[in-house]
Amino acid sequence: MSLLPSNSPSNRARHSESDGHELLLVGGAYTSSHALRDLILRAGGIQVNLCARVNDAVDVAIHICPTVILLDLREVGFDGLGILDSFKRSPEVGAVPIIMLTTQETTTIRDEAFSRGIADFVVFPISTTELVARIRTHSTGYLNILKRNRSTTAYETLQSELRSVHRALEESRSHVSTPNDQQEDTQWKSRVSGLVKIGIELNQIQDFDSLMDRILSEARFLLHSQAGTIFLRDGDTLRFAFFHNDALAERTSTGDPPPVPTFRIPITDRSLAGWVCLTGQSLHVSDCYNIPLEVPYRFDSSFDLLLGYRTQSMIAMPLKNQSGKILGVIQVINPLSPDGRVITGYSSDDIRLLEHFASVATVAIERAHTTDRMVSGFIRMIEMRDPDETFPHSERVGGYAAVLFEEWARRRGLVGAAFNRQLARLMYAAKLHDCGKIGVSDSILNSPHSLSDAERKEIQKHTHKGGKIFPRDSTDFDEAAHEVALFHHERWNGEGYPGFDDGGVHRGRCGEEIPLFARIVGLADVFDALSSDRCYRDAWKADKVLEHIQDQKGKHFDPELVDIFFAKLDEIYRVRDSNPDLS
């Protein structure tokens, strides 16, 4: 799949020619979908992006930001309702209108499609003029909504409402001519009530990284802050997890802050974040470079020196759950004046606002911890059944998969929240790739001998069993786990399993018929399996493993992923060395 970065010069030109009408055509039949694309392009005024890889459709949509989506179901066997649900579950593109194109109309599928949020249902044959007119109508409606109210996705809704609350509060504050405690209290309750509603909506977002990034972004916006960080507690240390800085972002060509290595600080009273985590108290420092000598904590200026930045004022707030446990620390840095100048100090209202965001962030962290515990428990269950499927093995496969996907995404310009969301889905799925083995006989899993043909067929059933554990119509995370569990033993040349029936002939999936995540995990799994001791053989030597992977390029493995694997071999080895098997 080739993606054109949305900010490229050629893409900007295409947008100007199409007046902003951006169609994503999703179809798996090469000839008919390409012909349809050409017809729509010839009609003019609409930019058409064709996605033949149905399993990548949501990712492509997130990247190109379409104004209308057309599902071409005429000659292809993919589940139109399933892909419709995938789009609707996506917080980034769930509001984009979707048109379904079929060769026959049945009351059942039509009613079901509309009940799930389809915008239009078109039966082929249809004139190009009418089809283009329908596409334009839905695209225009969506563009008009974008112009009136930038709230067409869950994230944009949250951002719009937060800013409306803030503007209303600023206006009410300016109209107060005399101090009145009761009136101020009423205004504050109204402010908090609006923000609590936002907190509820924020917690409907599934992806942890995207959610935390949004919390930090909105906290900074409402407190007019130039920068912000979130530290997450990891044992006796705080891990530097999320980082925003508008001043540094302005210096880069991408508009994003420069990459900063993850680091940890000890939880002691010597640092600002450490003191907050240790005491559970919030901290407001007006001048970080002039902290009174009588307090134990000090500001570490080495980070400023490294980045060429000047931290002036800061609020640091503990992320504390209902039982009082500290899960991390959120910080907002350098308040700005209306004209963008850094000013000194935050107000008491700012501190109270940040308390709200701290509570929302804490709920999100708790939820993420719960998910991690569930995944870890599941892996432990698999480990009890199959000694080869150890917890370190799952962690390594997840780590290798992350390295491969990061480079794959970088080559296509997939960055930011969309990248973080997909990476989180992949990590979740990768760790559970062999979950279906809990349904395979112990005598087969633990056999020290080569398997018979019957036993090999039995163990191959773990792909189907794993796929059934995660229903595709549940969450985005379950859909990813379903695809990986089911397809990670398919091969690029079509010689893998479980395969499918194609016109009465059973064959394996090949090439890009195999979902990307399954191709990534398949490579990661084989590398780790060959590099590790098994109950029926010793680990292969490193040179032999690498030779095998290179030999299987274009056979077992996606050729591009093999190239990425060798380009990132140092990172792959770092993942391996940091997750050794327990003796």
C-alpha positions in Angstrom: 0.0 0.0 0.0 1.4 3.4 -1.0 0.2 6.5 0.8 0.8 10.0 -0.3 1.5 12.3 2.7 -1.4 14.7 3.1 1.0 17.8 3.3 2.9 17.0 0.1 2.8 19.6 -2.6 1.2 17.3 -5.1 -1.6 16.4 -2.6 -2.2 20.1 -1.9 -2.6 20.7 -5.7 -5.0 17.8 -6.0 -7.2 19.2 -3.2 -7.4 22.6 -4.9 -8.6 21.0 -8.2 -11.2 18.9 -6.3 -12.6 21.7 -4.1 -11.8 19.6 -1.1 -13.9 16.5 -2.2 -11.7 13.6 -1.2 -13.2 10.1 -1.9 -11.8 6.9 -0.5 -12.9 4.0 -2.7 -12.6 0.7 -0.9 -12.8 -2.4 -3.1 -10.9 -5.6 -3.5 -11.7 -6.4 -7.1 -8.8 -4.9 -9.0 -10.3 -4.4 -12.5 -13.8 -3.2 -11.6 -12.6 -0.9 -8.8 -9.9 0.7 -10.9 -12.4 1.2 -13.7 -14.8 2.9 -11.3 -12.0 5.1 -10.0 -11.2 6.2 -13.5 -14.9 7.0 -14.3 -15.2 9.2 -11.2 -11.9 11.0 -11.9 -13.0 11.7 -15.5 -16.2 13.3 -14.2 -13.9 15.9 -12.5 -14.0 17.7 -9.2 -13.4 14.7 -7.0 -10.1 13.3 -5.8 -10.2 9.5 -5.7 -8.0 7.4 -3.4 -8.3 3.6 -4.1 -7.7 1.2 -1.3 -7.8 -2.4 -2.5 -6.5 -3.8 0.8 -9.7 -3.8 2.8 -8.0 -4.6 6.1 -5.9 -1.3 5.7 -9.0 0.8 4.8 -9.4 2.5 8.2 -5.7 3.3 8.5 -5.7 4.8 5.0 -8.8 6.8 5.8 -7.1 8.2 9.0 -4.1 9.2 6.9 -5.9 10.9 3.9 -8.9 12.4 5.8 -11.6 11.6 3.2 -14.8 13.6 3.0 -16.8 10.6 1.7 -16.1 6.8 1.6 -17.5 4.4 -1.1 -17.6 0.7 -0.3 -17.5 -1.2 -3.6 -19.1 -4.6 -2.9 -19.9 -5.6 -6.5 -17.3 -8.4 -7.1 -15.5 -8.9 -3.8 -16.1 -11.2 -0.9 -15.3 -9.0 2.0 -17.8 -8.2 4.7 -19.3 -4.8 3.9 -21.1 -4.5 7.2 -17.9 -5.5 9.0 -15.8 -2.8 7.4 -18.6 -0.3 7.9 -18.5 -1.0 11.6 -14.7 -0.6 11.6 -15.1 2.9 10.1 -17.8 3.8 12.6 -15.8 2.7 15.6 -12.9 4.9 14.6 -12.8 8.2 16.5 -10.7 9.8 13.7 -13.0 9.0 10.7 -16.2 7.7 12.3 -18.3 10.7 11.2 -17.3 10.6 7.5 -20.4 9.7 5.3 -20.2 6.2 3.8 -21.9 5.0 0.6 -22.4 1.3 -0.1 -22.4 0.1 -3.7 -23.8 -3.4 -4.5 -25.1 -5.3 -7.5 -28.3 -6.3 -5.8 -30.5 -4.8 -3.2 -32.1 -6.9 -0.4 -34.2 -5.4 2.3 -32.1 -7.2 5.0 -28.7 -5.8 4.1 -30.1 -2.4 3.2 -31.9 -2.0 6.5 -28.9 -3.4 8.4 -26.6 -1.0 6.6 -28.7 2.0 7.4 -29.2 0.9 11.0 -25.3 0.9 11.4 -24.9 4.4 10.0 -24.6 4.1 6.3 -25.2 7.4 4.5 -26.4 6.1 1.2 -27.1 2.7 -0.5 -26.5 2.5 -4.3 -27.4 -0.5 -6.6 -25.3 -1.1 -9.7 -25.7 -0.5 -12.6 -26.0 3.3 -12.0 -25.1 6.2 -14.3 -21.8 7.8 -13.6 -23.6 11.2 -13.4 -25.9 10.0 -10.7 -23.2 8.3 -8.7 -20.9 11.3 -8.9 -23.8 13.5 -7.9 -24.5 11.4 -4.8 -20.8 11.4 -3.8 -20.7 15.2 -4.2 -23.8 15.7 -2.2 -22.5 13.7 0.8 -19.0 15.2 0.5 -20.4 18.7 0.4 -22.6 18.1 3.5 -19.6 16.8 5.4 -17.4 19.8 4.3 -20.2 22.2 5.4 -20.3 20.6 8.8 -16.5 20.9 9.1 -16.8 24.6 8.2 -19.6 25.3 10.7 -18.3 23.2 13.6 -15.0 21.5 13.8 -16.5 18.7 15.9 -17.0 15.9 13.5 -14.9 13.4 15.4 -14.8 12.4 19.0 -11.6 14.4 19.5 -12.9 17.5 17.7 -16.1 17.4 19.8 -14.1 17.3 23.0 -11.9 20.1 21.8 -14.8 22.3 20.7 -16.7 21.8 24.0 -13.7 22.4 26.2 -13.0 25.7 24.4 -16.7 26.8 24.5 -16.7 26.2 28.3 -13.5 28.2 28.6 -14.8 31.1 26.6 -18.0 31.2 28.5 -16.1 31.2 31.8 -13.8 34.0 30.6 -16.8 36.0 29.6 -18.6 35.5 32.9 -15.5 36.5 34.7 -15.1 39.8 32.8 -18.7 40.7 33.6 -18.3 40.4 37.4 -17.9 44.0 38.6 -18.0 43.3 42.4 -16.6 40.4 44.3 -19.3 38.0 45.3 -18.3 34.6 46.8 -21.6 33.0 46.2 -21.7 34.1 42.5 -18.1 33.0 42.0 -19.0 29.6 43.6 -22.0 29.2 41.2 -19.8 30.0 38.2 -17.2 27.6 39.3 -19.7 24.8 39.8 -21.0 25.5 36.3 -17.4 25.3 35.0 -16.7 22.0 36.6 -20.0 20.6 35.5 -19.2 21.3 31.9 -15.7 19.8 32.3 -17.0 16.7 34.0 -19.1 16.0 30.9 -16.0 16.3 28.8 -14.2 13.9 31.2 -16.9 11.3 30.5 -16.5 11.7 26.8 -12.7 11.5 27.0 -13.0 8.2 28.8 -15.0 6.7 25.9 -11.8 6.9 23.7 -10.1 3.5 23.7 -6.6 4.1 22.8 -4.5 5.0 25.8 -1.8 7.0 24.1 -4.3 9.1 22.1 -6.3 9.7 25.2 -3.4 10.9 27.3 -2.1 13.0 24.4 -5.6 14.6 24.2 -5.8 15.2 27.9 -2.4 17.0 27.9 -3.3 19.0 24.8 -6.6 20.2 26.3 -5.2 20.9 29.7 -2.5 23.1 28.1 -5.1 24.9 26.0 -7.4 25.8 28.9 -4.4 26.9 31.0 -2.8 28.8 28.1 0.4 26.8 28.5 3.3 26.5 26.1 4.4 23.0 27.2 3.4 20.0 29.3 4.5 16.6 30.4 3.1 13.5 31.9 5.2 11.1 34.0 3.9 7.6 34.7 4.9 5.7 37.8 6.9 2.6 37.3 7.9 1.0 40.6 10.2 3.4 42.4 10.7 5.7 39.4 8.7 8.1 37.2 8.9 7.4 33.5 8.8 10.4 31.1 5.9 9.3 28.9 4.2 12.3 27.2 5.7 15.6 26.1 4.3 18.7 24.4 6.2 21.9 23.6 4.9 24.5 21.1 8.1 26.6 21.2 10.3 23.6 20.3 7.8 22.4 17.7 8.0 25.7 15.8 11.7 25.0 15.2 11.1 21.7 13.3 10.0 21.2 9.8 7.2 18.8 10.8 5.6 21.0 13.5 6.2 18.4 16.1 8.5 18.7 19.1 11.9 17.0 18.5 12.0 13.3 19.7 13.2 13.1 23.3 14.5 9.8 24.7 12.4 8.2 27.4 14.1 8.5 30.8 13.2 7.8 34.4 13.8 9.8 37.6 13.8 8.3 41.1 10.8 9.1 43.3 12.5 11.3 45.9 11.9 14.8 47.3 14.9 16.2 45.3 13.0 16.7 42.0 9.7 18.6 41.4 7.9 15.6 39.9 9.4 13.2 42.5 8.3 15.5 45.4 4.7 15.6 44.0 4.6 11.8 43.6 6.1 11.2 47.0 3.9 13.6 49.0 0.7 13.4 46.8 0.5 17.3 46.9 0.3 19.6 43.9 3.0 22.2 43.4 3.0 25.6 41.8 6.4 27.1 41.1 6.4 30.7 39.6 10.1 30.7 38.8 11.8 27.3 38.4 15.2 28.8 38.5 14.7 30.6 41.8 13.2 28.1 44.2 13.6 29.0 47.9 16.5 27.2 49.6 14.3 26.0 52.5 12.4 23.4 50.3 14.1 20.1 49.4 13.2 19.9 45.7 15.1 21.6 42.9 14.5 22.1 39.2 16.8 20.1 36.9 17.9 22.5 34.2 19.7 19.8 32.2 16.6 19.2 30.1 16.3 22.9 29.2 20.0 23.0 28.3 19.7 19.9 26.1 16.7 21.4 24.1 17.6 25.1 24.2 14.5 26.0 26.2 13.7 28.1 29.3 11.2 26.7 31.8 9.7 29.6 33.8 6.5 28.6 35.7 5.0 25.2 36.3 2.1 23.4 38.0 2.8 19.8 38.9 -0.2 17.7 39.9 -0.3 14.1 41.2 -2.3 11.6 39.3 -4.0 10.0 42.2 -6.7 7.2 42.1 -9.6 6.9 44.5 -7.6 4.8 46.9 -4.9 7.4 47.1 -2.3 5.6 45.1 -0.1 7.9 42.9 0.0 6.7 39.3 2.0 9.5 37.9 2.4 13.3 37.6 1.0 15.8 35.1 2.8 19.1 34.5 1.8 22.3 32.6 4.6 24.7 31.8 5.0 28.4 31.0 1.6 30.2 30.8 1.2 32.5 27.8 -0.3 36.0 27.5 -3.0 36.6 24.7 -0.2 37.8 22.4 1.9 34.6 23.0 4.5 35.9 25.5 5.6 33.7 28.4 4.3 35.2 31.6 5.0 34.4 35.3 2.7 32.2 37.4 -0.6 30.5 37.2 -3.9 31.5 38.8 -5.8 29.6 41.5 -8.5 28.7 38.9 -5.8 27.2 36.7 -4.7 25.0 39.5 -8.3 23.8 40.1 -8.8 23.2 36.4 -5.7 21.0 36.2 -7.1 19.0 39.1 -9.9 18.0 36.9 -7.7 16.8 34.1 -5.5 15.0 36.6 -8.6 13.0 37.7 -9.5 12.2 34.0 -6.0 11.1 33.3 -6.0 8.9 36.4 -9.1 7.0 35.3 -7.5 6.5 31.9 -4.3 5.1 33.4 -6.3 2.8 35.7 -8.2 1.5 32.7 -4.9 0.9 30.8 -3.5 -0.9 33.8 -6.6 -3.1 33.9 -6.2 -4.0 30.2 -2.5 -4.8 30.8 -3.3 -7.0 33.7 -5.9 -8.9 31.6 -3.5 -9.4 28.8 -0.8 -10.6 31.2 -3.2 -13.0 32.8 -4.2 -14.4 29.5 -0.5 -14.9 28.5 0.1 -16.6 31.8 -2.7 -19.0 31.0 -1.2 -19.8 27.6 2.2 -20.3 29.3 0.7 -22.9 31.7 -0.6 -24.9 28.6 2.4 -24.4 26.4 5.9 -23.9 28.0 7.2 -22.5 24.8 4.7 -19.6 24.8 6.3 -17.8 27.7 5.6 -14.3 29.0 9.0 -13.0 27.8 8.3 -14.6 24.3 5.1 -12.5 24.1 6.9 -9.4 25.2 9.6 -9.9 22.7 7.2 -10.5 19.8 5.3 -7.4 20.8 8.6 -5.4 20.9 9.8 -6.7 17.5 6.4 -5.9 16.0 6.6 -2.3 17.3 10.0 -1.8 15.8 8.9 -3.1 12.4 5.6 -1.1 12.4 7.3 2.1 13.4 9.6 2.0 10.4 6.8 0.8 8.1 4.7 3.8 9.2 7.5 6.3 9.0 8.0 5.4 5.3 4.4 6.2 4.6 4.2 9.4 6.7 1.8 7.9 9.3 2.6 9.9 12.4 0.9 11.4 15.5 -2.3 10.2 17.0 -3.1 7.9 14.1 0.2 6.1 14.4 -0.1 5.8 18.2 -3.5 4.3 17.9 -2.4 1.7 15.4 0.7 0.9 17.4 -1.3 0.3 20.5 -3.6 -2.0 18.6 -0.7 -4.0 17.2 1.0 -4.3 20.6 -2.2 -5.7 22.1 -2.7 -8.2 19.2 1.0 -9.2 19.0 1.2 -10.3 22.7 -1.9 -12.5 22.2 -1.0 -14.0 18.8 -1.0 -17.6 20.1 -4.0 -17.3 22.4 -5.7 -20.1 20.5 -3.3 -22.6 21.9 -5.3 -22.8 25.1 -7.7 -25.0 23.1 -5.1 -27.4 21.9 -4.3 -30.7 23.6 -1.4 -30.7 26.2 0.0 -33.9 24.7 0.5 -32.1 21.4 1.8 -28.8 22.8 4.3 -30.5 25.1 5.4 -33.2 22.7 9.3 -33.5 22.6 9.0 -35.3 19.3 8.2 -34.3 15.7 4.5 -34.1 15.2 2.6 -36.4 12.9 0.5 -35.0 10.1 -2.7 -35.4 12.2 -1.1 -33.7 15.2 0.2 -30.9 13.0 -3.3 -30.3 11.6 -4.6 -30.3 15.1 -2.1 -27.6 16.3 -2.8 -25.5 13.2 -6.4 -25.2 14.5 -5.1 -22.8 17.1 -5.4 -20.0 14.6 -9.2 -20.5 14.2 -9.6 -21.0 18.0 -7.7 -17.8 18.6 -9.7 -15.8 16.1 -12.9 -16.9 17.7 -11.8 -15.5 21.1 -11.9 -12.0 19.7 -15.1 -11.1 17.9 -14.5 -8.7 14.9 -17.6 -6.7 15.7 -16.4 -5.7 19.2 -13.6 -3.1 19.6 -10.8 -2.0 17.3 -8.4 -3.8 19.6 -10.3 -7.0 19.5 -10.5 -6.8 15.7 -6.7 -6.5 15.5 -6.3 -9.4 17.9 -8.7 -11.4 15.8 -6.7 -10.8 12.6 -3.4 -11.5 14.1 -4.5 -14.7 15.9 -6.1 -16.0 12.7 -3.6 -15.0 10.0 -0.1 -14.9 11.6 0.8 -18.2 10.0 -0.2 -17.3 6.5 2.8 -16.9 4.1 3.5 -14.3 1.5 3.6 -16.9 -1.3 0.3 -18.5 -0.2 1.7 -21.6 1.3 0.6 -20.9 4.9 -2.5 -21.6 6.9 -5.4 -21.5 7.7 -6.3 -20.2 4.2 -9.8 -20.0 2.8 -12.0 -21.4 0.1 -11.7 -19.6 -3.2 -14.2 -20.7 -5.9 -14.3 -24.2 -4.4 -10.5 -24.5 -4.0 -8.8 -24.1 -0.7 -5.7 -22.0 -0.8 -3.6 -19.9 1.6 -3.8 -16.1 1.6 -0.9 -14.5 -0.2 0.8 -11.1 -0.4 -1.3 -8.2 0.8 -4.4 -10.5 1.2 -2.7 -11.1 4.6 -3.4 -8.2 7.0 -0.4 -6.0 7.7 -0.4 -6.7 11.5 -0.5 -10.5 10.8 2.5 -10.2 8.4 4.4 -8.2 11.0 3.7 -10.6 13.9 4.4 -13.6 11.6 7.9 -12.4 11.0 8.5 -11.4 14.7 7.2 -14.8 15.9 9.4 -16.9 13.6 12.5 -14.8 14.5 11.9 -15.3 18.2 10.9 -18.9 17.9 14.0 -19.8 16.0 16.2 -17.8 18.4 14.8 -19.6 21.5 15.1 -23.1 23.0 12.0 -25.2 22.4 11.0 -28.5 24.1 11.7 -30.3 20.8 15.0 -28.5 19.8 17.7 -26.1 20.8 17.8 -22.5 19.7 19.4 -21.8 16.3 22.6 -19.8 16.1 22.1 -16.2 15.2 23.7 -16.4 11.8 21.5 -19.3 10.8 18.3 -17.4 11.9 19.2 -14.3 9.9 20.1 -16.5 6.9 16.7 -18.2 7.1 14.8 -14.9 7.3 16.7 -13.5 4.3 16.1 -16.8 2.3 12.4 -16.5 3.1 12.0 -13.0 1.8 9.1 -13.1 -0.7 8.3 -16.7 0.2 7.3 -16.8 3.9 7.7 -13.1 4.6 6.7 -9.8 3.2 9.8 -8.5 1.3 9.5 -5.0 2.6 9.2 -6.2 6.2 12.4 -8.3 5.7 14.2 -5.2 4.5 12.9 -3.3 7.5 13.9 -6.1 9.8 17.6 -6.0 8.7 17.6 -2.2 8.7 16.5 -2.2 12.3 18.5 -5.2 13.5 20.2 -3.3 16.3 16.8 -2.3 17.7 15.5 -5.9 17.3 18.5 -7.2 19.3 17.9 -4.6 22.0 14.3 -5.8 22.4 15.6 -9.4 22.6 18.2 -8.6 25.2 15.9 -6.6 27.4 13.4 -9.5 27.7 15.4 -12.7 28.5 13.7 -16.0 29.2 13.4 -16.7 32.9 15.7 -19.5 34.0 
